[in-house]
Amino acid sequence: MKIAIIGAGAMGSLYGGYLAKAGNEVFLLDVWQEHVDAINQQGLVIQEGEDEVKTHPQAVTSHQEIGTADVVIVFVKSIHTGNAVKHNLNLVGENTLLLTLQNGYGNAEAMAEYVDPDKIIVGTTAQGATLLGPGLIRHAGKGATHIGKFTGGRDAKVENLAEMLRQAGFETKVSEQAMEMIWAKLFINVGINALTGLLNIANGQLLHCEETLALMKLAVGEAVAVANAAGMAFDPEKVLADVKKIAEATGENRSSMLQDLTHQRKTEIDMINGAIVTQGRLYGMDTPVNETLTRLIKSKEHFQ
């Protein structure tokens, strides 16, 4: 299968590497020339504990080098999703599927401004990865990938996509409840990313401090309340327990927001904690903890 991955950061490279190793024709599309050159010259190296796995996707800096793909996976930062699709529409043919496994809320909606919503597959993943340098990433944590049609329902195309991911080594499940998946992943990001970014700590360290646990509970509680106001039916205690499990399972991982701040890059805060604030306003709900976390991250971006 011909696969184009827009955004060859840590996660895009992880999926691209293993999809290529499984025998697919994979193109990694990214603007970082040094990363692209390293992949093409020596392969993409994935650190797995003490071992290294060398994979060989093709890396390019222009969509013109790819043409129409069977599957387009979007892995840019959520703040760039709309533009990433808009400027790479020649990758999309009549039968192309677009998959988003990004963080945050609103990615599918941004994609739907430029492509048929029925082509869009939304998903979440508990995989973790860190970009160590040009052509080199570390697989920092493993977990299930969930996918489903943005417009709802279930068909053979989604099942085939799930099987493709499974053959590449990613545990993948298909769901007919797309928005529930998106909210569930958002809760995890809300509870972990901003706090680890502000405190410069690994995910698991959040569980070892009474104050960070209290902040996590408050932020996640606000998010659940907003989701339920939007028509969901989440149990706040179960959601919080799930967030803690993910923090423990990815204990050594440095969240994507922490990595962004470390490298002085703009974060996805507006699509995570900021999304809770924005959605809360639609329902007349105050979300002071998420608003504070959002403002603190933006302040850190400004002064670093």
C-alpha positions as CSV (number, residue, x, y, z in Angstrom):
1,M,0.0,0.0,0.0
2,K,1.2,3.5,-0.8
3,I,1.3,5.6,2.3
4,A,2.1,9.3,2.7
5,I,2.8,10.6,6.2
6,I,2.7,14.4,6.6
7,G,5.0,15.3,9.4
8,A,8.0,13.1,10.1
9,G,8.5,14.0,13.8
10,A,8.8,11.4,16.5
11,M,5.3,9.8,15.9
12,G,5.3,10.2,12.2
13,S,8.7,8.5,11.9
14,L,7.6,5.7,14.3
15,Y,4.6,4.8,12.2
16,G,6.4,5.4,8.9
17,G,9.3,3.3,9.9
18,Y,7.3,0.3,10.9
19,L,4.8,0.6,8.1
20,A,7.8,0.5,5.7
21,K,9.3,-2.4,7.4
22,A,6.0,-4.3,7.0
23,G,6.4,-3.9,3.2
24,N,4.4,-0.8,2.4
25,E,5.6,2.0,0.1
26,V,6.0,4.8,2.6
27,F,6.8,8.4,2.1
28,L,7.7,10.7,5.0
29,L,7.0,14.3,4.1
30,D,8.7,16.9,6.2
31,V,10.4,20.3,5.9
32,W,13.5,19.3,8.0
33,Q,16.1,18.7,5.3
34,E,18.7,17.2,7.6
35,H,16.2,14.6,8.9
36,V,15.1,13.8,5.3
37,D,18.7,13.4,4.1
38,A,19.6,11.2,7.0
39,I,16.7,8.9,6.4
40,N,17.5,8.6,2.7
41,Q,21.2,8.1,3.2
42,Q,21.3,5.7,6.2
43,G,17.7,4.7,6.9
44,L,15.5,5.6,9.8
45,V,16.8,4.1,13.1
46,I,14.3,3.3,15.9
47,Q,15.7,2.6,19.3
48,E,13.8,-0.2,21.1
49,G,15.3,-0.4,24.5
50,E,18.9,-1.7,24.1
51,D,18.3,-2.6,20.5
52,E,18.1,-0.6,17.2
53,V,15.8,-1.3,14.3
54,K,16.7,0.2,10.9
55,T,13.9,0.9,8.6
56,H,13.8,2.4,5.1
57,P,10.8,4.7,4.3
58,Q,11.4,7.3,1.6
59,A,11.7,10.9,2.9
60,V,10.9,13.9,0.8
61,T,10.3,17.7,1.3
62,S,7.7,18.1,-1.4
63,H,4.4,16.4,-2.1
64,Q,5.3,16.6,-5.8
65,E,7.6,13.7,-5.2
66,I,4.9,11.4,-4.0
67,G,1.7,11.7,-6.1
68,T,-1.6,10.2,-5.1
69,A,-1.5,7.9,-2.0
70,D,-3.8,5.2,-0.8
71,V,-3.5,6.4,2.7
72,V,-2.4,9.8,4.0
73,I,-1.6,9.9,7.7
74,V,-1.4,13.4,9.3
75,F,1.1,13.8,12.1
76,V,1.8,17.5,12.1
77,K,1.1,19.5,15.2
78,S,-2.7,20.0,15.6
79,I,-2.3,23.8,15.1
80,H,-1.1,23.1,11.6
81,T,-3.6,20.4,10.5
82,G,-5.7,22.5,8.2
83,N,-2.8,24.0,6.3
84,A,-1.1,20.6,6.1
85,V,-4.1,19.2,4.2
86,K,-4.8,22.3,2.2
87,H,-1.3,22.5,0.8
88,N,-1.0,18.7,0.1
89,L,-4.3,18.0,-1.6
90,N,-2.6,16.4,-4.6
91,L,-1.9,13.4,-2.3
92,V,-5.6,12.8,-2.1
93,G,-7.3,10.8,-4.9
94,E,-10.8,9.4,-5.3
95,N,-10.2,6.4,-3.0
96,T,-7.6,7.9,-0.6
97,L,-8.2,7.7,3.1
98,L,-6.9,10.3,5.5
99,L,-6.0,9.3,9.1
100,T,-5.3,11.5,12.0
101,L,-3.7,10.1,15.1
102,Q,-2.8,13.6,16.5
103,N,-3.2,15.1,19.9
104,G,-5.9,17.6,20.6
105,Y,-9.5,18.4,19.6
106,G,-10.6,19.6,16.2
107,N,-8.2,17.9,13.8
108,A,-10.8,16.1,11.8
109,E,-13.0,19.2,11.6
110,A,-10.0,21.1,10.2
111,M,-9.3,18.4,7.6
112,A,-13.0,18.3,6.6
113,E,-12.7,21.9,5.4
114,Y,-10.7,20.6,2.4
115,V,-11.6,16.9,1.9
116,D,-14.8,14.8,1.9
117,P,-15.5,14.0,5.6
118,D,-16.3,10.4,4.6
119,K,-12.6,10.0,3.7
120,I,-11.5,10.9,7.2
121,I,-10.5,8.3,9.8
122,V,-10.0,9.6,13.3
123,G,-7.9,7.8,15.8
124,T,-5.9,7.9,19.0
125,T,-2.7,6.1,20.0
126,A,-1.0,5.3,23.2
127,Q,2.3,4.8,21.4
128,G,5.1,7.1,22.6
129,A,8.2,8.3,20.7
130,T,11.0,10.8,21.0
131,L,13.0,12.3,18.2
132,L,16.6,12.1,19.2
133,G,18.2,13.6,16.1
134,P,18.2,13.4,12.3
135,G,17.1,9.9,11.3
136,L,17.0,8.7,14.9
137,I,14.0,8.2,17.2
138,R,13.3,6.3,20.4
139,H,10.2,4.2,20.8
140,A,9.3,5.4,24.3
141,G,6.1,3.5,25.1
142,K,3.6,1.1,23.6
143,G,-0.1,1.0,23.7
144,A,-3.2,0.4,21.7
145,T,-4.3,2.4,18.6
146,H,-8.0,3.0,18.1
147,I,-9.5,4.2,14.8
148,G,-13.0,4.9,13.5
149,K,-14.8,6.8,10.7
150,F,-15.2,10.5,11.4
151,T,-18.8,10.3,10.0
152,G,-19.6,7.2,12.1
153,G,-20.3,3.6,11.2
154,R,-18.0,0.9,10.2
155,D,-16.9,-0.4,6.8
156,A,-14.3,-2.6,5.0
157,K,-12.0,0.4,4.4
158,V,-11.6,1.0,8.1
159,E,-11.1,-2.7,8.8
160,N,-8.4,-2.9,6.0
161,L,-6.6,0.1,7.5
162,A,-6.7,-1.4,10.9
163,E,-5.2,-4.7,9.5
164,M,-2.4,-2.7,7.8
165,L,-1.5,-1.1,11.1
166,R,-1.6,-4.5,12.9
167,Q,0.7,-6.0,10.3
168,A,3.2,-3.2,11.1
169,G,3.1,-4.2,14.8
170,F,0.6,-1.7,16.1
171,E,-2.2,-3.1,18.2
172,T,-5.2,-1.6,16.6
173,K,-8.9,-1.6,17.4
174,V,-11.8,-0.3,15.4
175,S,-14.5,1.8,17.0
176,E,-17.8,3.2,15.8
177,Q,-17.7,5.9,18.5
178,A,-15.2,8.3,17.0
179,M,-15.9,11.3,19.3
180,E,-15.7,9.2,22.4
181,M,-12.2,8.1,21.3
182,I,-11.2,11.7,20.7
183,W,-12.4,12.9,24.1
184,A,-10.8,10.0,25.9
185,K,-7.4,10.8,24.3
186,L,-7.9,14.5,25.0
187,F,-8.5,13.7,28.8
188,I,-5.0,12.1,28.9
189,N,-3.4,15.0,27.2
190,V,-5.2,17.5,29.5
191,G,-4.1,15.6,32.6
192,I,-0.4,15.1,31.6
193,N,1.0,17.5,28.9
194,A,0.7,21.0,30.4
195,L,1.8,19.9,33.9
196,T,4.8,18.0,32.7
197,G,5.7,20.9,30.4
198,L,5.5,23.4,33.1
199,L,7.4,21.3,35.7
200,N,9.9,19.8,33.3
201,I,9.3,16.3,34.5
202,A,8.6,12.9,33.0
203,N,5.0,11.6,32.9
204,G,5.3,9.2,35.7
205,Q,6.6,11.8,38.1
206,L,3.1,13.4,38.2
207,L,2.0,10.5,40.3
208,H,4.5,11.0,43.0
209,C,3.4,14.4,44.3
210,E,0.1,15.2,46.1
211,E,0.0,18.7,44.4
212,T,0.4,17.5,40.8
213,L,-2.2,14.7,41.4
214,A,-4.6,17.3,42.7
215,L,-4.1,19.5,39.7
216,M,-4.4,16.6,37.3
217,K,-7.8,15.7,39.0
218,L,-9.1,19.2,38.7
219,A,-8.1,19.7,35.1
220,V,-9.4,16.3,34.0
221,G,-12.6,16.9,36.0
222,E,-13.3,20.1,34.1
223,A,-12.7,18.3,30.8
224,V,-15.1,15.5,31.6
225,A,-17.8,18.0,32.6
226,V,-17.4,19.8,29.3
227,A,-17.5,16.5,27.3
228,N,-20.6,15.4,29.1
229,A,-22.3,18.8,28.4
230,A,-21.5,18.1,24.8
231,G,-23.5,14.8,24.9
232,M,-21.0,12.3,26.2
233,A,-21.5,10.2,29.3
234,F,-18.0,9.7,30.9
235,D,-17.5,8.7,34.5
236,P,-15.1,11.2,36.0
237,E,-13.5,8.7,38.4
238,K,-12.9,6.1,35.7
239,V,-11.4,8.8,33.4
240,L,-9.0,10.0,36.1
241,A,-8.0,6.4,36.8
242,D,-7.3,5.9,33.1
243,V,-5.2,9.0,32.9
244,K,-3.1,7.8,35.9
245,K,-2.6,4.4,34.2
246,I,-1.3,6.1,31.1
247,A,1.0,8.3,33.1
248,E,2.4,5.2,34.8
249,A,2.6,3.2,31.6
250,T,4.6,6.0,29.9
251,G,6.4,6.9,33.1
252,E,9.8,7.6,31.5
253,N,8.3,9.4,28.6
254,R,8.7,13.2,28.1
255,S,5.4,14.5,26.8
256,S,5.2,16.1,23.4
257,M,4.5,19.5,25.1
258,L,7.6,19.2,27.3
259,Q,9.6,18.3,24.2
260,D,8.2,21.4,22.4
261,L,9.1,23.7,25.2
262,T,12.5,22.2,25.6
263,H,13.2,22.9,21.9
264,Q,11.5,26.3,22.1
265,R,8.8,25.3,19.7
266,K,5.1,26.4,19.8
267,T,3.0,23.9,21.7
268,E,-0.4,22.4,21.0
269,I,-1.9,24.0,24.2
270,D,-4.8,25.7,22.3
271,M,-5.9,22.3,21.0
272,I,-5.6,20.5,24.4
273,N,-6.3,22.5,27.6
274,G,-7.3,25.5,25.5
275,A,-9.9,23.4,23.7
276,I,-11.5,22.6,27.1
277,V,-11.8,26.4,27.7
278,T,-13.2,27.1,24.3
279,Q,-15.7,24.2,24.4
280,G,-16.7,25.1,27.9
281,R,-17.6,28.6,26.9
282,L,-20.1,27.2,24.3
283,Y,-22.0,25.6,27.2
284,G,-21.6,28.5,29.6
285,M,-19.1,26.6,31.8
286,D,-16.1,28.0,33.7
287,T,-12.9,26.0,33.4
288,P,-10.5,27.9,35.6
289,V,-7.8,25.2,36.0
290,N,-7.5,24.6,32.3
291,E,-7.6,28.3,31.6
292,T,-4.7,28.8,34.0
293,L,-2.7,26.0,32.6
294,T,-3.2,27.3,29.1
295,R,-2.1,30.8,30.1
296,L,0.9,29.5,31.9
297,I,2.1,27.5,28.9
298,K,1.6,30.5,26.6
299,S,3.5,32.6,29.1
300,K,6.4,30.1,29.0
301,E,6.3,30.1,25.2
302,H,6.5,33.9,25.2
303,F,9.5,34.3,27.6
304,Q,11.7,31.3,26.6
